[in-house]
Amino acid sequence: MTTDEIKNLIAAGIESSQVTVKGEGGMFDTIVVAEQFEGLNAVKRQQMVYATVNSHITNGDIHALSIKAYTPEQWQTASKLQIG
């Protein structure tokens, strides 16, 4: 599975999201920025992202997925501090 395929799956599943994916060999790091994360805790945000790629985790295409999920406001701060 490619980074572009994962990016497209997440972007299709979470409307108006900005998605960055890095990695290879089944191990990927993602940054997802979406207004839908507003008011949700980290676990709920990760569950939303996992739901978009779960079938590929189950079938082994994705072995490990690290998720950083931000609201646009949080991302603005994190990117300035170079946290993301």
N, CA, C and O atoms as a printed pandas DataFrame, in Angstrom:
     atom_number atom_name residue_name chain_id  residue_number  x_coord  y_coord  z_coord
0              1         N          MET        A               1    0.853   -1.177    0.000
1              2        CA          MET        A               1    0.000    0.000    0.000
2              3         C          MET        A               1    0.896    1.237    0.000
3              4         O          MET        A               1    1.901    1.293    0.710
4              5         N          THR        A               2    0.514    2.227   -0.809
5              6        CA          THR        A               2    1.333    3.433   -0.918
6              7         C          THR        A               2    0.819    4.536    0.005
7              8         O          THR        A               2   -0.310    4.488    0.494
8              9         N          THR        A               3    1.673    5.524    0.228
9             10        CA          THR        A               3    1.263    6.665    1.050
10            11         C          THR        A               3    0.107    7.413    0.395
11            12         O          THR        A               3   -0.791    7.895    1.085
12            13         N          ASP        A               4    0.126    7.512   -0.935
13            14        CA          ASP        A               4   -0.969    8.196   -1.638
14            15         C          ASP        A               4   -2.296    7.462   -1.470
15            16         O          ASP        A               4   -3.339    8.097   -1.314
16            17         N          GLU        A               5   -2.266    6.136   -1.501
17            18        CA          GLU        A               5   -3.495    5.359   -1.311
18            19         C          GLU        A               5   -4.071    5.593    0.085
19            20         O          GLU        A               5   -5.279    5.768    0.241
20            21         N          ILE        A               6   -3.213    5.595    1.088
21            22        CA          ILE        A               6   -3.669    5.833    2.458
22            23         C          ILE        A               6   -4.207    7.250    2.592
23            24         O          ILE        A               6   -5.261    7.462    3.190
24            25         N          LYS        A               7   -3.494    8.209    2.043
25            26        CA          LYS        A               7   -3.937    9.606    2.077
26            27         C          LYS        A               7   -5.323    9.742    1.453
27            28         O          LYS        A               7   -6.195   10.406    2.013
28            29         N          ASN        A               8   -5.525    9.119    0.304
29            30        CA          ASN        A               8   -6.818    9.203   -0.379
30            31         C          ASN        A               8   -7.939    8.549    0.419
31            32         O          ASN        A               8   -9.056    9.066    0.450
32            33         N          LEU        A               9   -7.661    7.428    1.059
33            34        CA          LEU        A               9   -8.674    6.760    1.887
34            35         C          LEU        A               9   -9.100    7.643    3.054
35            36         O          LEU        A               9  -10.291    7.794    3.327
36            37         N          ILE        A              10   -8.127    8.219    3.732
37            38        CA          ILE        A              10   -8.435    9.071    4.885
38            39         C          ILE        A              10   -9.174   10.322    4.435
39            40         O          ILE        A              10  -10.174   10.707    5.042
40            41         N          ALA        A              11   -8.686   10.960    3.372
41            42        CA          ALA        A              11   -9.320   12.184    2.867
42            43         C          ALA        A              11  -10.754   11.920    2.416
43            44         O          ALA        A              11  -11.627   12.769    2.599
44            45         N          ALA        A              12  -11.000   10.761    1.835
45            46        CA          ALA        A              12  -12.360   10.421    1.398
46            47         C          ALA        A              12  -13.273   10.153    2.585
47            48         O          ALA        A              12  -14.472   10.426    2.523
48            49         N          GLY        A              13  -12.712    9.621    3.665
49            50        CA          GLY        A              13  -13.516    9.273    4.827
50            51         C          GLY        A              13  -13.759   10.416    5.793
51            52         O          GLY        A              13  -14.717   10.387    6.565
52            53         N          ILE        A              14  -12.902   11.419    5.756
53            54        CA          ILE        A              14  -13.037   12.578    6.645
54            55         C          ILE        A              14  -13.051   13.820    5.757
55            56         O          ILE        A              14  -12.007   14.293    5.307
56            57         N          GLU        A              15  -14.237   14.328    5.518
57            58        CA          GLU        A              15  -14.427   15.447    4.594
58            59         C          GLU        A              15  -13.590   16.660    4.966
59            60         O          GLU        A              15  -13.400   16.967    6.143
60            61         N          SER        A              16  -13.101   17.334    3.956
61            62        CA          SER        A              16  -12.352   18.588    4.095
62            63         C          SER        A              16  -11.126   18.457    4.996
63            64         O          SER        A              16  -10.702   19.429    5.623
64            65         N          SER        A              17  -10.566   17.267    5.057
65            66        CA          SER        A              17   -9.379   17.077    5.892
66            67         C          SER        A              17   -8.118   17.327    5.079
67            68         O          SER        A              17   -8.099   17.176    3.857
68            69         N          GLN        A              18   -7.079   17.708    5.782
69            70        CA          GLN        A              18   -5.741   17.813    5.203
70            71         C          GLN        A              18   -4.955   16.631    5.751
71            72         O          GLN        A              18   -4.850   16.458    6.965
72            73         N          VAL        A              19   -4.405   15.822    4.859
73            74        CA          VAL        A              19   -3.765   14.578    5.280
74            75         C          VAL        A              19   -2.330   14.519    4.758
75            76         O          VAL        A              19   -2.064   14.794    3.588
76            77         N          THR        A              20   -1.420   14.156    5.650
77            78        CA          THR        A              20   -0.032   13.899    5.283
78            79         C          THR        A              20    0.299   12.487    5.734
79            80         O          THR        A              20    0.014   12.113    6.871
80            81         N          VAL        A              21    0.900   11.701    4.847
81            82        CA          VAL        A              21    1.276   10.327    5.182
82            83         C          VAL        A              21    2.726   10.109    4.770
83            84         O          VAL        A              21    3.131   10.460    3.662
84            85         N          LYS        A              22    3.498    9.525    5.677
85            86        CA          LYS        A              22    4.886    9.159    5.393
86            87         C          LYS        A              22    5.083    7.714    5.830
87            88         O          LYS        A              22    4.408    7.235    6.740
88            89         N          GLY        A              23    6.001    7.034    5.184
89            90        CA          GLY        A              23    6.333    5.679    5.591
90            91         C          GLY        A              23    6.394    4.730    4.424
91            92         O          GLY        A              23    6.195    5.114    3.271
92            93         N          GLU        A              24    6.674    3.475    4.743
93            94        CA          GLU        A              24    6.752    2.419    3.739
94            95         C          GLU        A              24    6.788    1.077    4.444
95            96         O          GLU        A              24    6.932    1.008    5.665
96            97         N          GLY        A              25    6.657    0.019    3.674
97            98        CA          GLY        A              25    6.750   -1.317    4.229
98            99         C          GLY        A              25    5.674   -1.646    5.241
99           100         O          GLY        A              25    5.895   -2.448    6.149
100          101         N          GLY        A              26    4.510   -1.034    5.093
101          102        CA          GLY        A              26    3.401   -1.308    5.995
102          103         C          GLY        A              26    3.398   -0.487    7.266
103          104         O          GLY        A              26    2.481   -0.615    8.077
104          105         N          MET        A              27    4.408    0.360    7.463
105          106        CA          MET        A              27    4.489    1.193    8.666
106          107         C          MET        A              27    4.413    2.661    8.251
107          108         O          MET        A              27    5.264    3.157    7.512
108          109         N          PHE        A              28    3.376    3.346    8.740
109          110        CA          PHE        A              28    3.100    4.697    8.270
110          111         C          PHE        A              28    2.833    5.661    9.424
111          112         O          PHE        A              28    2.312    5.275   10.471
112          113         N          ASP        A              29    3.200    6.919    9.208
113          114        CA          ASP        A              29    2.916    8.017   10.130
114          115         C          ASP        A              29    1.973    8.972    9.418
115          116         O          ASP        A              29    2.206    9.339    8.266
116          117         N          THR        A              30    0.911    9.376   10.101
117          118        CA          THR        A              30   -0.053   10.281    9.488
118          119         C          THR        A              30   -0.268   11.516   10.352
119          120         O          THR        A              30   -0.193   11.471   11.580
120          121         N          ILE        A              31   -0.536   12.616    9.666
121          122        CA          ILE        A              31   -1.022   13.831   10.308
122          123         C          ILE        A              31   -2.326   14.161    9.609
123          124         O          ILE        A              31   -2.369   14.301    8.387
124          125         N          VAL        A              32   -3.391   14.286   10.392
125          126        CA          VAL        A              32   -4.704   14.593    9.833
126          127         C          VAL        A              32   -5.238   15.837   10.530
127          128         O          VAL        A              32   -5.299   15.898   11.758
128          129         N          VAL        A              33   -5.621   16.820    9.738
129          130        CA          VAL        A              33   -6.167   18.072   10.255
130          131         C          VAL        A              33   -7.591   18.198    9.736
131          132         O          VAL        A              33   -7.821   18.195    8.526
132          133         N          ALA        A              34   -8.558   18.311   10.667
133          134        CA          ALA        A              34   -9.958   18.379   10.245
134          135         C          ALA        A              34  -10.806   19.099   11.284
135          136         O          ALA        A              34  -10.606   18.951   12.489
136          137         N          GLU        A              35  -11.751   19.875   10.791
137          138        CA          GLU        A              35  -12.686   20.563   11.686
138          139         C          GLU        A              35  -13.556   19.574   12.454
139          140         O          GLU        A              35  -14.010   19.881   13.556
140          141         N          GLN        A              36  -13.795   18.389   11.885
141          142        CA          GLN        A              36  -14.626   17.381   12.550
142          143         C          GLN        A              36  -14.036   16.912   13.872
143          144         O          GLN        A              36  -14.749   16.320   14.682
144          145         N          PHE        A              37  -12.757   17.160   14.109
145          146        CA          PHE        A              37  -12.113   16.752   15.356
146          147         C          PHE        A              37  -12.434   17.692   16.516
147          148         O          PHE        A              37  -12.153   17.376   17.672
148          149         N          GLU        A              38  -13.014   18.832   16.208
149          150        CA          GLU        A              38  -13.352   19.817   17.241
150          151         C          GLU        A              38  -14.237   19.171   18.304
151          152         O          GLU        A              38  -15.267   18.578   17.982
152          153         N          GLY        A              39  -13.838   19.284   19.564
153          154        CA          GLY        A              39  -14.622   18.757   20.677
154          155         C          GLY        A              39  -14.418   17.278   20.956
155          156         O          GLY        A              39  -14.989   16.751   21.911
156          157         N          LEU        A              40  -13.614   16.593   20.141
157          158        CA          LEU        A              40  -13.362   15.169   20.349
158          159         C          LEU        A              40  -12.013   14.974   21.038
159          160         O          LEU        A              40  -11.063   15.717   20.791
160          161         N          ASN        A              41  -11.946   13.962   21.907
161          162        CA          ASN        A              41  -10.662   13.655   22.536
162          163         C          ASN        A              41   -9.777   12.883   21.555
163          164         O          ASN        A              41  -10.227   12.500   20.475
164          165         N          ALA        A              42   -8.537   12.660   21.931
165          166        CA          ALA        A              42   -7.564   12.017   21.039
166          167         C          ALA        A              42   -8.004   10.626   20.603
167          168         O          ALA        A              42   -7.802   10.250   19.448
168          169         N          VAL        A              43   -8.598    9.862   21.503
169          170        CA          VAL        A              43   -9.032    8.505   21.167
170          171         C          VAL        A              43  -10.125    8.534   20.106
171          172         O          VAL        A              43  -10.071    7.763   19.148
172          173         N          LYS        A              44  -11.102    9.397   20.257
173          174        CA          LYS        A              44  -12.191    9.507   19.279
174          175         C          LYS        A              44  -11.661    9.945   17.915
175          176         O          LYS        A              44  -12.121    9.461   16.880
176          177         N          ARG        A              45  -10.709   10.847   17.918
177          178        CA          ARG        A              45  -10.110   11.307   16.658
178          179         C          ARG        A              45   -9.407   10.151   15.957
179          180         O          ARG        A              45   -9.570    9.948   14.754
180          181         N          GLN        A              46   -8.622    9.396   16.724
181          182        CA          GLN        A              46   -7.914    8.254   16.146
182          183         C          GLN        A              46   -8.884    7.204   15.630
183          184         O          GLN        A              46   -8.645    6.595   14.587
184          185         N          GLN        A              47   -9.975    6.987   16.352
185          186        CA          GLN        A              47  -10.978    6.036   15.896
186          187         C          GLN        A              47  -11.564    6.453   14.553
187          188         O          GLN        A              47  -11.818    5.608   13.695
188          189         N          MET        A              48  -11.780    7.753   14.368
189          190        CA          MET        A              48  -12.294    8.248   13.086
190          191         C          MET        A              48  -11.314    7.938   11.956
191          192         O          MET        A              48  -11.715    7.518   10.870
192          193         N          VAL        A              49  -10.036    8.148   12.222
193          194        CA          VAL        A              49   -9.026    7.891   11.192
194          195         C          VAL        A              49   -8.904    6.393   10.934
195          196         O          VAL        A              49   -8.885    5.966    9.780
196          197         N          TYR        A              50   -8.821    5.595   11.988
197          198        CA          TYR        A              50   -8.727    4.140   11.825
198          199         C          TYR        A              50   -9.901    3.589   11.018
199          200         O          TYR        A              50   -9.724    2.671   10.218
200          201         N          ALA        A              51  -11.081    4.135   11.220
201          202        CA          ALA        A              51  -12.265    3.649   10.506
202          203         C          ALA        A              51  -12.104    3.769    8.992
203          204         O          ALA        A              51  -12.685    2.981    8.246
204          205         N          THR        A              52  -11.329    4.733    8.537
205          206        CA          THR        A              52  -11.162    4.934    7.096
206          207         C          THR        A              52  -10.212    3.919    6.464
207          208         O          THR        A              52  -10.259    3.706    5.253
208          209         N          VAL        A              53   -9.357    3.296    7.259
209          210        CA          VAL        A              53   -8.352    2.362    6.724
210          211         C          VAL        A              53   -8.409    0.985    7.383
211          212         O          VAL        A              53   -7.543    0.146    7.134
212          213         N          ASN        A              54   -9.404    0.747    8.208
213          214        CA          ASN        A              54   -9.464   -0.475    9.011
214          215         C          ASN        A              54   -9.363   -1.754    8.180
215          216         O          ASN        A              54   -8.685   -2.697    8.587
216          217         N          SER        A              55  -10.019   -1.800    7.034
217          218        CA          SER        A              55   -9.977   -3.026    6.231
218          219         C          SER        A              55   -8.549   -3.328    5.768
219          220         O          SER        A              55   -8.192   -4.494    5.598
220          221         N          HIS        A              56   -7.745   -2.308    5.567
221          222        CA          HIS        A              56   -6.360   -2.508    5.131
222          223         C          HIS        A              56   -5.445   -2.874    6.298
223          224         O          HIS        A              56   -4.392   -3.479    6.096
224          225         N          ILE        A              57   -5.840   -2.512    7.505
225          226        CA          ILE        A              57   -5.116   -2.967    8.693
226          227         C          ILE        A              57   -5.443   -4.439    8.920
227          228         O          ILE        A              57   -4.559   -5.250    9.198
228          229         N          THR        A              58   -6.717   -4.768    8.797
229          230        CA          THR        A              58   -7.173   -6.139    9.011
230          231         C          THR        A              58   -6.538   -7.112    8.022
231          232         O          THR        A              58   -6.144   -8.214    8.403
232          233         N          ASN        A              59   -6.438   -6.710    6.746
233          234        CA          ASN        A              59   -5.891   -7.640    5.752
234          235         C          ASN        A              59   -4.363   -7.609    5.671
235          236         O          ASN        A              59   -3.771   -8.352    4.888
236          237         N          GLY        A              60   -3.720   -6.754    6.473
237          238        CA          GLY        A              60   -2.268   -6.747    6.552
238          239         C          GLY        A              60   -1.560   -5.775    5.629
239          240         O          GLY        A              60   -0.333   -5.690    5.664
240          241         N          ASP        A              61   -2.298   -5.033    4.797
241          242        CA          ASP        A              61   -1.664   -4.029    3.932
242          243         C          ASP        A              61   -0.959   -2.962    4.765
243          244         O          ASP        A              61    0.108   -2.471    4.397
244          245         N          ILE        A              62   -1.578   -2.612    5.898
245          246        CA          ILE        A              62   -0.993   -1.649    6.825
246          247         C          ILE        A              62   -0.674   -2.400    8.109
247          248         O          ILE        A              62   -1.563   -2.958    8.753
248          249         N          HIS        A              63    0.606   -2.409    8.476
249          250        CA          HIS        A              63    1.013   -3.119    9.686
250          251         C          HIS        A              63    0.944   -2.206   10.911
251          252         O          HIS        A              63    0.487   -2.617   11.978
252          253         N          ALA        A              64    1.400   -0.969   10.746
253          254        CA          ALA        A              64    1.407   -0.017   11.859
254          255         C          ALA        A              64    1.054    1.364   11.329
255          256         O          ALA        A              64    1.520    1.778   10.268
256          257         N          LEU        A              65    0.219    2.072   12.091
257          258        CA          LEU        A              65   -0.217    3.403   11.686
258          259         C          LEU        A              65   -0.160    4.333   12.890
259          260         O          LEU        A              65   -0.894    4.158   13.862
260          261         N          SER        A              66    0.718    5.318   12.812
261          262        CA          SER        A              66    0.808    6.348   13.839
262          263         C          SER        A              66   -0.070    7.510   13.394
263          264         O          SER        A              66    0.009    7.949   12.247
264          265         N          ILE        A              67   -0.909    8.008   14.304
265          266        CA          ILE        A              67   -1.853    9.065   13.942
266          267         C          ILE        A              67   -1.671   10.268   14.855
267          268         O          ILE        A              67   -1.695   10.152   16.080
268          269         N          LYS        A              68   -1.490   11.421   14.229
269          270        CA          LYS        A              68   -1.562   12.700   14.930
270          271         C          LYS        A              68   -2.742   13.426   14.313
271          272         O          LYS        A              68   -2.739   13.725   13.119
272          273         N          ALA        A              69   -3.749   13.709   15.121
273          274        CA          ALA        A              69   -4.983   14.317   14.614
274          275         C          ALA        A              69   -5.216   15.658   15.305
275          276         O          ALA        A              69   -5.233   15.745   16.533
276          277         N          TYR        A              70   -5.395   16.690   14.503
277          278        CA          TYR        A              70   -5.522   18.053   15.009
278          279         C          TYR        A              70   -6.746   18.752   14.422
279          280         O          TYR        A              70   -7.195   18.434   13.321
280          281         N          THR        A              71   -7.273   19.708   15.182
281          282        CA          THR        A              71   -8.210   20.665   14.603
282          283         C          THR        A              71   -7.352   21.688   13.853
283          284         O          THR        A              71   -6.146   21.761   14.091
284          285         N          PRO        A              72   -7.947   22.476   12.956
285          286        CA          PRO        A              72   -7.144   23.490   12.255
286          287         C          PRO        A              72   -6.425   24.452   13.205
287          288         O          PRO        A              72   -5.274   24.814   12.965
288          289         N          GLU        A              73   -7.096   24.864   14.274
289          290        CA          GLU        A              73   -6.464   25.766   15.248
290          291         C          GLU        A              73   -5.270   25.097   15.930
291          292         O          GLU        A              73   -4.208   25.701   16.076
292          293         N          GLN        A              74   -5.460   23.842   16.347
293          294        CA          GLN        A              74   -4.372   23.115   17.003
294          295         C          GLN        A              74   -3.193   22.922   16.048
295          296         O          GLN        A              74   -2.033   23.015   16.449
296          297         N          TRP        A              75   -3.507   22.652   14.786
297          298        CA          TRP        A              75   -2.448   22.438   13.805
298          299         C          TRP        A              75   -1.650   23.717   13.572
299          300         O          TRP        A              75   -0.432   23.674   13.398
300          301         N          GLN        A              76   -2.339   24.843   13.569
301          302        CA          GLN        A              76   -1.649   26.119   13.398
302          303         C          GLN        A              76   -0.590   26.296   14.485
303          304         O          GLN        A              76    0.541   26.695   14.207
304          305         N          THR        A              77   -0.971   25.996   15.714
305          306        CA          THR        A              77   -0.042   26.103   16.839
306          307         C          THR        A              77    1.061   25.047   16.743
307          308         O          THR        A              77    2.241   25.362   16.900
308          309         N          ALA        A              78    0.674   23.795   16.486
309          310        CA          ALA        A              78    1.648   22.701   16.431
310          311         C          ALA        A              78    2.661   22.908   15.313
311          312         O          ALA        A              78    3.850   22.649   15.500
312          313         N          SER        A              79    2.207   23.368   14.166
313          314        CA          SER        A              79    3.132   23.551   13.049
314          315         C          SER        A              79    4.100   24.705   13.309
315          316         O          SER        A              79    5.251   24.662   12.876
316          317         N          LYS        A              80    3.636   25.728   14.012
317          318        CA          LYS        A              80    4.534   26.829   14.370
318          319         C          LYS        A              80    5.609   26.353   15.339
319          320         O          LYS        A              80    6.758   26.792   15.278
320          321         N          LEU        A              81    5.217   25.447   16.237
321          322        CA          LEU        A              81    6.155   24.907   17.221
322          323         C          LEU        A              81    6.911   23.698   16.678
323          324         O          LEU        A              81    7.762   23.132   17.365
324          325         N          GLN        A              82    6.598   23.307   15.448
325          326        CA          GLN        A              82    7.190   22.152   14.774
326          327         C          GLN        A              82    6.978   20.865   15.555
327          328         O          GLN        A              82    7.872   20.024   15.646
328          329         N          ILE        A              83    5.767   20.721   16.124
329          330        CA          ILE        A              83    5.416   19.511   16.870
330          331         C          ILE        A              83    4.997   18.404   15.909
331          332         O          ILE        A              83    5.376   17.246   16.080
332          333         N          GLY        A              84    4.208   18.771   14.892
333          334        CA          GLY        A              84    3.661   17.790   13.955
334          335         C          GLY        A              84    4.718   17.194   13.123
335          336         O          GLY        A              84    4.433   16.346   12.277
